Amino acid sequence: MKLNIAVLPGDGIGPEVVEQALNATIAVCEKYNHELTYKHALVGACAIDETGNPYPDATHELCMQSDAVLFGAIGSPKYDNDPSAKVRPEQGLLAMRKNLGLFANIRPVTTFPSLIHKSPLRSDLIEGADFMCIRELTGGLYFGRPQGRSEDGNTAYDTCVYSRYEIERIVRLAFEYAMKRRKKLTVVDKANILATSRMWREVAQEIAKDFPEVETEFLYVDNAAMRMIQWPKSFDVMVTENMFGDILTDEGSVITGSMGMLPSASVGTYTSVFEPIHGSYPQAAGKNIANPLATILSAAMMFEYAFNLKEEAELIRKAVAASMDANVVTEDIAGEGVKASSTKEVGQWIVEYIKAN
């Protein structure tokens, strides 16, 4: 099979972790005789520094021509610490989502036996927790207009806007994922307060009639946030709007014990983007200590969701699990008495496992 991917390492630790995910991808393609083509492009702070644009036209053209995008992270203290900066790395991420039509972010939340002790929750609460958060990406407060400040600067405003079409496509996608899993869908909103949320609930109730096998429940976002802590095993698939999803998915990531372990996929109209959920972690950049596992697991999601190559995806997941069992892990998840491995050592171990199994 021919696989054509765009590689966008981005900022901070992005280049280091993407390198390891790409190495794993190359190893899998060699093992299964797939023809892999890939090209690198700029995004984020490094793109601003070189072109003045956090999402250059050349990057967009490459993404549009690719079957999938393997993405690292964006963000730099240079811009984070300058509130007056008119161009920011995060604008590149928003532009990429909008221009590629990335309307759904999919984040699996799974627990790893060797990491349960690192979770802030009791082990009996999280052992066996396995759910998926699906977040709408192109609507809501982050994109609604008008947005800005009054002339005197003393009033600021944002606008939350959703169309029926935007809600329908994400909710239907969520039901389809629920059908492939344990057939339970939780729709998260704030329908007791927000007009957009009332429309979300109305649309979801209509679509639920097309999926009678799926148990559908509705939770207010504050209740959902509490239940993720109190009873994370009660969830199967969760779907929600942009800002609620932004917050809840980060909450979900902490349950597992390390943000460095969780991958994500952003499904789009034109292509799909696969990336770790962690940020650019500039403090660790260039030190060869960043955890590459979330990015490598993102590559596994790429094989499964972009190319429907489930066996290849499963091999990568097995390699990651084996590396953890063998204590070949970076310092953020190394247990007491375990010698931490470097980013490159973890990546190389996984490549060798893929070649040997």
Buried (B, 14 or more C-beta within 10 A) or exposed (E): EEBBBBBBBBBBBBBBBBBBBBBBBBBBBEBEEBEBEBEBBBBBBBBBBEBEBBBBEEBBEBBEEBBBBBBBBBBBEBBBEEEEEEEBBBBBBBBBBBBBBBBBBBBBBBBBEBBBEBBEBEEEBBEEBBBBBBBBBBBBBBBBEEEEEEEEEEEEEBEBEBEEEBBBBBBBBBBEBBBEBBBBBBBBBBBEEBEBBBBBBEBBEEBBEEBEEBBBEBBBBEEBBEBBBEEBBEBBBBBBBBBBBBBBBBBBBBBBBBBBBBBBBBBBEEBBBBBBBBBBBBEBBEEBBBBBBBBBBBBBBBBBBBBEBEEBBEBBBBBBBBBBEEBBBBBBBBEEEEEBBBBBBBBBBBBEBBEEE
